[in-house]
Amino acid sequence: MLIQSRNSLKTKTELTVGGKTYTIFNPNKLQHPNLDKLPLSLKVLLENLLRHEDGINVTPADIESLLSLSKESQTKEIAFFPARVLMQDFTGVPAVVDLAAMRDAVKKLGGDPALINPLTPVDLVIDHSVTVDHYGDNKSFEENVKIEFQRNSERYVFLKWGQGAFNNFRVVPPGTGICHQVNLEYLAKTVWSNEAGGTLWAYPDTLVGTDSHTTMVNGLSVLGWGVGGIEAEAAMLGQALSMLIPEVIGFKLVGKLREGTTATDLVLTVTNILRKRGVVGKFVEFFGEGLAHLPLADRATIANMAPEYGATCGFFPVDDETLKYLKLSGRDQQTINLVEAYAKETGLWRNGNGDNIQFSDVLTLDLSTVEPSLAGPKRPQDRVALAQTSVDFRNQLISGFQVPESKTSKNTSTIPVEGTDYDLGNGDVVIAAITSCTNTSNPSVMIGAGLVAKKAIERGLQVRPWVKTSLAPGSQVVTDYLEKSGLQKYLDQLGFNLVGYGCTTCIGNSGPLSLPISNAIEKGNLVVASVLSGNRNFEGRINPLSKANYLASPPLVVAYAIGGSLLTDITTEPLAHDKNGQPVYLKDIWPSNQEIQDVVNSVLNTQMFSGRYNDVFIGTEDWQKIETTSSQTYDWAESTYIKNPPYFEGMTKTPAALSDIKGAKLLALLGDSITTDHISPAGNIKKDSPAGKFLTDAGVDVFNFNSYGTRRGNDDIMVRGTFANIRLKNEMVPNTEGGITRYLPTGETMSIYDAAMKYRESKTPLIVIGGQEYGTGSSRDWAAKGTLLLGVKAVITESFERIHRSNLIGMGVLPLQFLAGTNRKTLGLTGNESFDILGISSGLKVGQEFDLVITYADGKQVTTKVKSRIDTAVELDYFKHGGILHSVLRKLVP
């Protein structure tokens, strides 16, 4: 991108490395008393402001606000221009659909379609489409890939068109790895460089990604975080991302991990601590002497789960470990030298333990206190010590799942599995998956899993027959070092065969359970479990039949597959018995830390990375065979995967005036911790759901329904799946679960989609009311898009998670917040009310308060205040235009 800074603060200078001279903006040139106290993550933002200071988007006053380190500064809005954008295909397909639709809209408004083109480099990694249909044998990978291409051919044709139609847009083909691991191992540079305007520039590598786990690359000292697809599209089109100057929480690490603990145990501990502290919307920056004992893979594991602990990012500064990893992963020597020289020159190098930095607050963790852990059964922040898991799960059965106490012990309430010689009961583990970017990026836990498998096989142990096993690494490099170490064959013998490279179980692509297992679960209404090495375990996400879901390290995933039940205390009870009938305990097959490290040191090398990434954009023969057109606009053929969305229908060159919301009805009345998984369509499409009926009517058989994620490019399907999560609890319909509501004119109970369509016929505006932490979880743009297309004008809650709030504004839905002390319960809401939101038409302002007039069923009226969560002037502009895309499009059309 062309850099046009006014440089009024005189920080523009040159840096020569390896015979090349780079132009940089050096924060250290500023004469400011707070410079040395500034958290290094804020110093990255400072450089970004200096480089883009134009007197319009960025002013010297913005720079001074950032440097002030004052409480007041955290109410100030600044502009952020990321160096690049990262996408995965679930969120990337709808983003490219929107860009294609914008090209059509520009054409209709008399403009040039080529105006819609990424100005910022974009990488889209196809990693979310593979499903675990086949598992447990050496043909699993081949069969799953074959099905993946059959199911997704229409999507892949579209993405390949986009790769040719748009500039600055690259696609990493399916079967390569998970976007965050590909980013960590190959795409990221820590310090970015490019030539523009005849000048060679260098600046920090920064990004936004259409996946909340974009933060994983914070472990490599790259500042970035997840945004919705609509925000990412604005960034691609060269728009500044508006943000408030963040509060930075320092997290000091001391000591080192003790024997028997893993990076997974550490991150679950960190997640638990930070969720309790409350870091939503804040940066977390790690420092302290404990960093010297954390390999970069461990740092990436911690950074990956920033969304789970609620932070915008979890940043680690540049140090020798950063350089070591860049070298190991095959980055060229010039890049490595530039990273070191640039970081030291600009003050981004980690010096000492960081005690001189002025954080908003500091938390401290002694790494030696971390103990083996899991997290579940419904949220990643609910850590439980391994030694307490069986007791805690039994308590969860009683209090969380309402299972009678008499049915919470092993061998109680068991159901025979047809065609087998075993029964299934509460607590049995039916899915054991080594999956997700969080842990498969980390050689120590992957090698650890392989060693557990080896020791188990040597003792004659096997996985319990009711467990569906899978291994889905985040990159092909993992396969290389598991093969080289000789450990993959032991994983294979236990059923942990390779099923694909991508996000599988962690995003709901766990595939179906066998019919006899499914029938037994449903017949007994059993609370069965999954154990996965992922980062998400929200209700309904992993598999519709798995009600309890626990996050664990890859070695523990293997152990639980052998033990087979969460009601077994695997710290004191045998996992199984060997071929001689002797009990085998976890400690008997658990490798030492030194044993793991010795294997890692002996097998991992630079050639593995360079060999796998040399031809990363070429893809397999199946990808190369895909044919598409070279037209500037897309030919919208009839498809249940790709469809021209309705966002720009009837769009004019100037936005319509805003109006008050009157006579609105409630579509859903929701509680606390409603996640984007509850709102956005995700996972399997049920045959009897509105989306399933639509596909059936379109002639699609059930086997080819695929998942909601793969169909995000078709609004007809996605709007039917919005608020359709099987675990959603709508308080308008007490004592029920699922995407249902009450249609108020008649009192009928029906699907939320059907009710919304009836309201649309009568032109009745809709609102949704929720509790605290509304919109936690992944940066799902369809949680906002679907909300809009259902006819929802405003969402009123007690608090919002950052990304979803932003996405609602980006789609033109008004986020409102009850004032302290007021909520749905204090107002006595049941869903029988009607609502007026007054004050919108008189001129909208940032953080404005409105009158919410509630008319109860008996005619009584109550007026209460609600606050707009449009937090910045840029967000206000987006909302006035009807969303980000409308705002950008109008600016581009003359």
Buried (B, 14 or more C-beta within 10 A) or exposed (E): BEBEBBBEBEBBBEBEBEEEEBBBBBBBBBEBEBBEBBBBBBBBBBBBBBBBBEEEBBBBEBBBBBBBBEEEBBEBBBBBBBBBBBBBBBBBBBBBBBBBBBBBBBBEBEBBBEBBBBBBBBBBBBBBBBBBBBBBEEEBBEBBBBBBBEBBEBBBBBBBBBBEBBEBBBBBBBBBBBBBBBBBBBBBBBBBBEEEEEEBBBBBBBBBBBBBBBBBBBBBBBBBBBBBBBBBBBBBBBBBBBBBBBBBBBBBBBBBBEEBBBBBBBBBBBBBBBBEBEBBBBBBBBBBBBBEBBBBBBBBBBBBBBBBBBBBBBBBBBBEBBBEBBBBBBBEEEBBBBBBBBBEBBBBBBEEBBEEBBBBEBBEBEBBEBBBBBBBBBBBBBBBBBBBBBEBBBEBBEEBBEBEEEBBBBEBBBBBBEEBEEBBBBBBBBBBBBBBBBBBBBBBBBBBBBBBBBBBBEBEBBBBEBBBBBBBBBBBBBBBBBEBBEBBBBBBBBBBBBBBBBBBBBBBBBBBBBEBBBBBBEEBEBBBBBBBBBBBBBBBBBBBBBBBBBBBBBBBBBBBBBBBBBBBBBBEBBBBEBEEEEEBBBEBBBBEBEBBBEBBEEBBBEEBBBBBBEEBEEBEEBBEEBEBEEEBBBEBEEBBBBBBBEBBEEBEEEBEEBEBBEEBBBBBBBBBBBBBBBBBBBBBBBEEBBBBBBBBEEEBEEEEBBBBBBBBBBBBBBBBBBBBBBBBBBBBBEEEBBBBBBBBEEEEBBBBBBBBBBBBEEEBBBBBBBBBBBBBBBBBBBBBBBBBBBBBBBBBBBBBBBBBBBBBBBBBBBBBBBEEEBBBEEBEBBBBBBBBBBBBEEEBEBEBBBEBBBBBEEEEEEEBEBBBBBBBEBBBBBBBBBBBBBBBBBEBBE
